[in-house]
Amino acid sequence: MKIRVQNERFDAGAEMAAMSQGRTDIGALASFVGLARDLNEGSGVQAITLEHYPGMTEKALAAVVEEAAARWALLDVTVIHRIGRLLPGDPIVLVAVASLHRGEAFAACEFIMDYLKTRAPFWKKEETPAGTRWVEARASDDAAAARWIKP
């Protein structure tokens, strides 16, 4: 399992290739790449700056991955999240999951991303033509994460 928080760009294809290199037990790789947008809440976004709390962020991401591994039979997971100033089109986050079967890989990938959006301590500040603004938590992200709560 690999978890990284970094300023540098990542290559999703290279990360997935490294995940499966030399392995014949993997039957499915599922991934998600989140990109910085140029529009949010109806206004243009020129850049975003992502901040985090070092140490706490990695622990929160590790806890999400551990919870996914407890729910599904996963062979490997990579989570990379960028910090710093990003421009529209820049990759922000990669979640890649390897498993025996596609259903587990898809479900775990979606679960990790849903929980990452609500449990990982990241803060986003957008630069817009009207100035800067902090991005608030979204009810839709909370609703997406809530569907994974076991009764």
ZADREN-587920 format. One line per field, with one value per residue: residue in one letter; residue number from 1; x, y negated, z of N, C-alpha, C in turn. Coordinates in Angstrom, 3 decimals. Atoms other than C-alpha are relative to their C-alpha. Layout:
// ZADREN-587920
rest	[A/...]
nr	[NUM/...]
n_u	[X/...]
n_v	[Y/...]
n_w	[Z/...]
ca_u	[X/...]
ca_v	[Y/...]
ca_w	[Z/...]
c_u	[X/...]
c_v	[Y/...]
c_w	[Z/...]
***
This chain:
// ZADREN-587920
rest	[M/K/I/R/V/Q/N/E/R/F/D/A/G/A/E/M/A/A/M/S/Q/G/R/T/D/I/G/A/L/A/S/F/V/G/L/A/R/D/L/N/E/G/S/G/V/Q/A/I/T/L/E/H/Y/P/G/M/T/E/K/A/L/A/A/V/V/E/E/A/A/A/R/W/A/L/L/D/V/T/V/I/H/R/I/G/R/L/L/P/G/D/P/I/V/L/V/A/V/A/S/L/H/R/G/E/A/F/A/A/C/E/F/I/M/D/Y/L/K/T/R/A/P/F/W/K/K/E/E/T/P/A/G/T/R/W/V/E/A/R/A/S/D/D/A/A/A/A/R/W/I/K/P]
nr	[1/2/3/4/5/6/7/8/9/10/11/12/13/14/15/16/17/18/19/20/21/22/23/24/25/26/27/28/29/30/31/32/33/34/35/36/37/38/39/40/41/42/43/44/45/46/47/48/49/50/51/52/53/54/55/56/57/58/59/60/61/62/63/64/65/66/67/68/69/70/71/72/73/74/75/76/77/78/79/80/81/82/83/84/85/86/87/88/89/90/91/92/93/94/95/96/97/98/99/100/101/102/103/104/105/106/107/108/109/110/111/112/113/114/115/116/117/118/119/120/121/122/123/124/125/126/127/128/129/130/131/132/133/134/135/136/137/138/139/140/141/142/143/144/145/146/147/148/149/150/151]
n_u	[0.851/-0.810/0.712/-0.924/0.492/-1.159/0.169/-0.333/0.964/-0.140/0.378/0.930/-0.326/-1.222/0.318/0.754/-0.918/-0.869/0.823/0.266/-1.202/-0.463/1.038/1.008/1.151/0.947/0.989/0.657/-0.524/0.954/-0.648/0.668/-0.887/0.706/-0.694/0.409/0.923/-0.061/1.300/0.584/1.086/0.410/-0.992/-1.265/-1.075/-1.287/-0.912/0.380/-1.103/0.396/-0.816/0.287/-0.689/-0.922/0.103/1.415/0.602/-0.409/0.682/1.409/0.058/-0.296/1.190/1.005/-0.457/0.158/1.422/0.330/-0.594/0.803/1.292/-0.182/-1.258/-0.846/-1.383/-0.861/0.665/-0.837/0.690/-0.907/0.735/-0.901/0.198/-0.624/0.794/0.284/0.729/1.033/-0.517/-1.021/0.515/-0.015/0.032/0.084/0.329/-0.101/0.273/-0.181/0.667/0.219/1.179/0.322/0.986/-0.705/-0.873/0.843/0.628/-1.019/-0.478/1.036/0.041/-1.171/0.145/1.087/-0.468/-1.083/0.608/0.648/-0.767/-1.411/-0.138/-0.521/0.725/-0.156/0.268/0.079/-0.254/1.018/-0.097/0.499/-0.884/-0.159/1.039/-0.168/1.060/0.727/0.413/1.239/0.968/-0.020/-1.115/0.438/1.007/-0.708/-0.684/0.993/0.571/-0.885/0.130/0.691/1.051]
n_v	[1.173/1.206/1.257/1.132/1.369/0.595/1.146/-0.371/-0.699/-1.452/-0.623/-1.058/-1.219/-0.585/-0.523/-1.241/-0.996/-0.444/-0.789/-1.334/-0.559/-1.283/-0.683/-0.712/-0.249/1.114/-0.179/1.275/1.273/1.100/1.234/1.293/1.160/1.265/1.109/1.362/0.572/1.452/0.550/-0.567/0.804/1.027/1.026/-0.489/-0.296/0.162/-0.933/-0.406/-0.351/-1.027/-0.060/-1.173/-0.087/-1.133/-1.050/-0.289/-0.311/-1.342/-0.941/-0.064/-0.753/-1.394/-0.563/-0.237/-1.162/-1.172/-0.336/-0.620/-1.344/-0.841/-0.256/-0.701/-0.731/0.837/-0.447/1.169/1.301/1.198/1.287/1.144/1.261/1.138/1.219/1.150/0.749/-0.775/0.703/-0.822/-1.102/-0.744/-1.100/0.240/-1.227/-1.309/-1.181/-1.196/-1.187/-1.288/-1.117/-1.156/0.186/1.407/0.545/0.436/1.125/1.186/0.406/0.522/1.275/1.004/0.174/0.769/1.388/0.612/0.246/0.982/1.330/0.434/-0.316/0.405/1.430/0.882/1.255/0.552/1.424/0.290/1.339/0.327/1.408/0.850/-0.141/-1.378/-0.504/-1.368/-0.890/-0.625/-1.395/-0.103/-0.996/-1.134/-0.870/-0.698/-0.989/-1.092/-0.793/-0.594/-1.233/-1.122/-0.307/-1.282/0.137]
n_w	[0.000/0.128/-0.266/0.091/0.103/0.661/0.887/1.369/0.855/0.069/1.270/-0.390/0.741/-0.551/-1.329/0.156/0.562/-1.096/-0.907/0.545/0.619/-0.489/-0.776/0.789/-0.866/0.124/1.055/0.301/-0.477/0.163/-0.436/0.104/-0.027/-0.144/0.640/-0.357/0.987/0.187/-0.361/-1.206/-0.544/0.949/0.339/0.518/-0.952/0.662/-0.667/-1.349/-0.879/-0.961/-1.207/-0.824/-1.282/0.174/-1.004/-0.202/1.295/0.394/-0.891/0.406/1.260/-0.321/-0.651/1.048/0.760/-0.875/-0.054/1.286/0.018/-0.892/0.654/1.267/0.144/0.845/0.146/-0.135/0.103/0.060/-0.129/0.095/-0.047/0.132/-0.779/0.639/0.991/1.208/1.054/0.628/0.799/-0.741/-0.821/-1.444/-0.780/0.642/-0.785/0.843/-0.806/0.660/-0.666/0.873/0.842/0.280/-0.933/-1.204/0.353/0.206/-1.259/-0.912/0.545/-0.257/-1.448/-0.429/0.445/-0.775/-1.365/0.073/0.120/-1.239/-1.204/0.061/-0.315/1.045/0.141/1.346/0.211/1.430/0.526/0.994/0.404/-1.092/-1.157/-0.470/-0.891/-0.479/0.470/-1.107/0.164/0.766/-0.476/0.931/-0.394/-1.212/0.408/0.688/-1.019/-0.902/0.555/-0.357/-1.428/-0.215/-1.015]
ca_u	[0.000/1.383/0.205/1.918/1.157/3.346/3.807/5.074/2.930/2.296/1.925/-1.181/-0.221/3.252/1.851/-0.594/2.088/4.365/1.503/1.001/4.547/5.601/2.297/-0.013/-2.397/-4.071/-7.284/-8.464/-7.063/-9.484/-8.436/-9.677/-7.798/-9.176/-8.245/-8.299/-11.226/-11.463/-15.018/-16.573/-19.840/-20.543/-17.336/-14.000/-11.093/-7.588/-5.764/-6.281/-3.955/-4.236/-2.950/-2.729/-1.550/1.600/1.479/-2.233/-3.133/-1.126/-2.621/-6.142/-5.460/-3.938/-7.049/-9.304/-7.195/-7.184/-10.959/-11.259/-8.918/-11.114/-14.204/-12.795/-10.078/-7.502/-4.073/-2.665/-3.695/-2.001/-3.252/-1.383/-2.691/-1.035/-0.638/0.470/-0.701/-2.339/-3.664/-6.802/-6.150/-3.462/-3.951/-4.810/-5.443/-4.918/-6.634/-5.641/-6.835/-5.742/-7.804/-8.736/-12.035/-13.381/-16.309/-14.027/-11.612/-14.374/-16.126/-12.935/-11.750/-15.051/-15.148/-11.613/-12.349/-15.661/-14.029/-10.966/-13.224/-14.807/-12.168/-8.770/-7.593/-7.044/-8.020/-8.600/-8.328/-9.438/-8.133/-10.981/-11.354/-13.167/-10.351/-9.545/-12.005/-11.800/-13.792/-16.419/-17.329/-20.132/-23.270/-23.003/-19.602/-21.047/-23.984/-21.620/-19.607/-22.744/-23.899/-20.937/-21.945/-22.880/-26.165]
ca_v	[0.000/-3.387/-6.746/-9.984/-13.668/-15.732/-18.928/-17.153/-15.982/-12.255/-9.999/-7.868/-5.406/-4.905/-4.452/-1.788/-0.053/0.063/1.458/4.413/4.979/8.590/9.606/12.221/12.371/9.047/9.456/5.848/2.345/-0.508/-4.116/-7.643/-10.827/-14.131/-17.265/-20.957/-22.691/-26.196/-26.677/-26.174/-27.411/-29.428/-31.443/-31.064/-29.550/-30.632/-28.375/-26.442/-26.033/-22.873/-22.864/-20.005/-19.089/-16.942/-13.659/-13.911/-13.823/-10.684/-8.954/-9.837/-8.505/-5.314/-4.798/-5.109/-2.598/-0.204/-0.416/0.355/3.339/4.614/4.448/5.853/8.334/5.867/6.757/3.227/-0.421/-3.662/-7.049/-10.173/-13.620/-16.831/-19.994/-23.488/-25.770/-23.996/-25.320/-24.173/-20.818/-19.799/-16.389/-16.630/-13.082/-9.502/-6.509/-3.168/0.191/3.713/6.792/10.191/8.974/5.740/5.361/5.155/2.815/0.427/0.416/-0.105/-2.881/-4.734/-4.176/-5.507/-8.604/-9.267/-8.939/-10.918/-13.867/-13.907/-12.551/-13.719/-17.070/-19.115/-22.744/-24.349/-28.020/-29.145/-32.136/-33.734/-37.013/-38.361/-37.351/-34.289/-32.115/-28.985/-26.046/-24.821/-21.161/-19.993/-18.194/-16.035/-14.722/-13.894/-12.098/-10.083/-8.959/-8.230/-5.524/-3.376/-3.427/0.057/0.325]
ca_w	[0.000/-0.973/0.414/-0.574/-0.066/-2.372/-4.359/-7.480/-10.386/-10.659/-13.679/-13.134/-15.853/-14.441/-10.926/-12.107/-14.183/-11.134/-9.074/-11.407/-12.659/-12.305/-10.706/-12.157/-9.205/-10.033/-11.998/-11.878/-11.534/-10.925/-10.653/-10.188/-11.024/-9.767/-11.712/-10.839/-12.588/-13.985/-12.725/-9.292/-7.845/-10.966/-11.081/-12.799/-10.909/-11.897/-9.413/-6.207/-3.266/-1.192/2.368/4.844/8.301/7.816/9.670/10.427/6.738/6.011/9.070/7.933/4.431/5.863/8.026/4.975/3.039/6.020/6.236/2.518/2.923/5.762/3.522/0.259/-0.696/-2.013/-3.331/-3.424/-3.112/-4.117/-2.939/-4.018/-3.102/-4.158/-2.128/-3.039/-5.844/-8.785/-12.069/-13.907/-15.549/-13.048/-11.420/-7.720/-6.537/-7.648/-6.104/-7.654/-6.380/-7.356/-6.572/-7.939/-9.390/-10.885/-8.480/-5.464/-7.250/-8.377/-5.001/-2.995/-5.306/-4.977/-1.210/-0.731/-2.788/-1.000/2.419/1.377/0.477/3.939/6.347/5.106/6.497/3.347/2.884/-0.523/-1.336/-4.790/-6.703/-8.664/-10.576/-7.463/-5.086/-2.993/-1.105/1.029/-0.331/2.113/2.690/0.419/1.525/-1.602/-0.433/2.979/1.315/-0.902/2.133/4.189/1.791/2.900/6.581/7.686/9.615]
c_u	[0.894/-0.889/1.036/-0.782/1.194/-0.366/0.107/-1.166/0.236/-0.447/-0.871/0.313/1.228/-0.255/-0.742/0.877/0.910/-0.763/-0.145/1.237/0.430/-1.028/-0.988/-1.240/-1.064/-0.931/-0.672/0.774/-1.071/0.677/-0.923/1.078/-0.881/0.857/-0.517/-0.863/0.200/-1.315/-0.498/-1.031/-0.315/1.014/1.308/1.018/1.314/1.050/-0.623/1.284/-0.537/1.000/-0.395/0.778/0.916/-0.078/-1.441/-0.649/0.332/-0.677/-1.467/-0.151/0.255/-1.211/-1.091/0.379/-0.154/-1.463/-0.455/0.522/-0.763/-1.337/0.123/1.354/0.882/1.420/0.983/-0.846/1.075/-0.902/1.079/-0.858/0.997/-0.400/0.711/-0.929/-0.112/-0.827/-1.083/0.626/1.072/-0.641/0.165/0.176/-0.070/-0.372/0.030/-0.106/0.185/-0.694/-0.120/-1.091/-0.385/-0.974/0.644/0.863/-0.816/-0.570/1.021/0.530/-0.999/-0.110/1.156/-0.150/-1.102/0.454/1.130/-0.578/-0.568/0.860/1.452/0.117/0.769/-0.860/0.330/-0.346/0.042/0.363/-0.996/0.189/-0.452/0.887/0.132/-1.142/0.355/-1.187/-0.601/-0.286/-1.352/-0.892/0.007/1.153/-0.357/-1.011/0.657/0.697/-0.992/-0.573/0.819/-0.122/-0.817/-1.032/0.347]
c_v	[-1.232/-1.221/-1.112/-1.305/-0.786/-1.224/0.408/0.663/1.499/0.463/1.205/1.313/0.693/0.596/1.330/1.104/0.549/0.909/1.439/0.688/1.299/0.795/0.669/0.320/-1.075/0.255/-1.296/-1.151/-1.050/-1.258/-1.196/-1.067/-1.236/-1.121/-1.338/-0.557/-1.501/-0.687/0.704/-0.971/-1.212/-1.075/0.652/0.207/-0.048/0.953/0.418/0.309/0.983/0.019/1.234/-0.097/1.222/0.976/0.404/0.434/1.426/1.061/0.156/0.795/1.481/0.668/0.307/1.242/1.278/0.423/0.649/1.433/0.957/0.382/0.864/0.696/-0.757/0.540/-1.153/-1.257/-1.073/-1.215/-1.078/-1.253/-1.142/-1.137/-1.119/-0.640/0.800/-0.835/0.904/1.028/0.813/1.152/-0.312/1.309/1.223/1.027/1.165/1.222/1.247/1.072/1.164/-0.276/-1.474/-0.602/-0.529/-1.221/-1.281/-0.511/-0.623/-1.343/-1.113/-0.305/-0.875/-1.458/-0.712/-0.341/-1.021/-1.421/-0.507/0.191/-0.475/-1.508/-0.778/-1.254/-0.583/-1.479/-0.244/-1.450/-0.230/-1.449/-0.962/0.056/1.459/0.366/1.433/0.818/0.712/1.472/0.027/1.094/1.224/0.956/0.789/1.093/1.188/0.912/0.745/1.310/1.233/0.408/1.270/-0.179/0.749]
c_w	[0.000/0.221/-0.038/-0.074/-0.506/-0.823/-1.472/-0.727/0.119/-1.375/0.356/-0.709/0.552/1.383/-0.100/-0.585/1.087/0.957/-0.490/-0.588/0.680/0.789/-0.947/0.829/-0.117/-1.182/-0.408/0.620/-0.259/0.519/-0.170/0.047/0.076/-0.555/0.514/-1.131/-0.109/0.340/1.261/0.543/-0.873/-0.326/-0.443/1.112/-0.774/0.554/1.325/0.775/1.021/1.139/0.787/1.297/-0.089/1.172/0.234/-1.317/-0.425/0.864/-0.387/-1.297/0.250/0.650/-1.020/-0.807/0.824/0.096/-1.300/-0.058/0.916/-0.650/-1.252/-0.013/-0.995/-0.019/0.136/-0.161/-0.084/0.125/-0.024/-0.019/-0.038/0.922/-0.738/-1.011/-1.290/-0.964/-0.582/-0.948/0.703/0.757/1.481/0.764/-0.902/1.060/-0.975/0.897/-0.860/0.821/-0.975/-1.029/-0.109/1.013/1.265/-0.287/-0.180/1.318/0.944/-0.476/0.298/1.499/0.481/-0.399/0.785/1.415/0.035/-0.026/1.323/1.248/-0.018/0.223/-1.068/-0.014/-1.353/-0.005/-1.501/-0.281/-1.125/-0.439/1.111/1.242/0.414/0.938/0.404/-0.473/1.207/-0.310/-0.713/0.580/-0.913/0.302/1.254/-0.338/-0.697/1.010/0.882/-0.540/0.319/1.466/0.163/1.102/1.279]
***
